[in-house]
Amino acid sequence: MQIETKSRIDQLTSPAGHPVTVLRFEGDISSTSRDAVIGAYQGLSKETVKVVLLDFTKVDYINSSGIALVIQMMMEAANMGQKVHAFGLSAHFQKVFTMVGITKYAHLFADQTAALAAL
């Protein structure tokens, strides 16, 4: 049984003082997650948000349709000149994201601390 996808947005500052927007996902990510993934991203200000961190810490499962949504979001961000990074992926999904080419659009980090330190 699929667990509904939820998302929330947090505003943080990197150790270097840069503003960072964090999209935190929870549940499973699939084709039914469009509003939680694409909708949450499209709700961000394209003028002020320059760096987006995707938090997958509370995501247990992402199917191929969910991966397609994440890729679509990352392509939109790249077209808008925004930088995207991700953290909290299991080893399995880090491997999957690398195999499908997501690392062309986003750096993958083990956790939030590592991601913020790199910004």
N, C-alpha and C positions, 0 to 999 in steps of 0.2 A: 504494500500500500504506500502510495506516494505521500510524503509530508509536504504540506503547503509551503511555498516559498514566501518568506517575509524579507523585507529589506528596510534598513534605516540608514540615515545619513548622519555622520559626525564630522565636526570640523576640528582639526588638530593643527599643531605647529611642529615642524621638524626641528631637530636639535640645531640646525643651521638657521632657524627662524623663518622657514618658508611655510606658507599656508598649505594645508593638505586636506582634501575632502576624502572621507572614508565611506565607501558604500559597504555596509555590513549585510551579508546574506545569511539566512537561516532556513533550514529545511532542505528539500530536494530541488534541484534545478532541472527543468524539463521544458517541453513546449508550452505547458500551461503557466510558465513563470515569466511570460513576456512583460506583464505590467511591473512585476517586482524587479526585473533586471533592466530591460530597455526603458520602461516608464520611469524608474528611479533615476537612471542616468540622464534621460532627456529633461528631467525636472531641474537639473543643475544649471546654474548660470554659465553660459559659454564664455561670457566676458570676464568673469572673475575667477572661475575655477580653472587652474592650469595643471594641477597634479591630482590624480584620482587613485586612491588605493582601494583595491577590491579585497574584502575580508571574507575568506571562505572557511574560517575556523569552525563555524557551526553548520557547515554543509556536509551531509553524509554521502550524497549521491548526485552525480551529474550525468545525464544521458546525452546521446549525440545531439538531440534537439536543443538541450540546454547549452552544450558547448557551442552550437551555432549561434545562440543568442549572445553568449559572451563574446564571441568573435565579432558579431555585428556591432555590439556596443564598443568594442575596442577599435574597430575600423572607423566608426563615427568619431570617436575621440581623436584618433590620429588625424582625420580630416579636419578637425577643429583646432589642431595644434596642441592638444592636451596630451600630457604624459600619463600613462596608466601603468600601475604596478599591482601585483597580487601577492597575497600571503595567506597562510593557513591551509594550504592544500595538502592532502595526504600524499604520501610518496607515489601512490598509484596515479593520482590525478596530476601530479607534477610531471610524471612521465607522459601521460596522455596529452596534456597541454603542450609539452615540448614536441611530441610526435605530430600533432595537428598544426603546428606552426604558430601557436599563440605567443611564443617567445619573440616573434618578430614584432609584436605590438606591445608586449609588457615584460618587464623583468619579474621573476618569481622569487619570493623570499620566504624563509621559514616562518617568520612571525612579524608582528607589527614593529617591534623594536628594531629588527634588522632592516626592515623596509624604510622606516623613518630615518635611521642612521645613514642610509645611502642617498637620501634626498638633500 
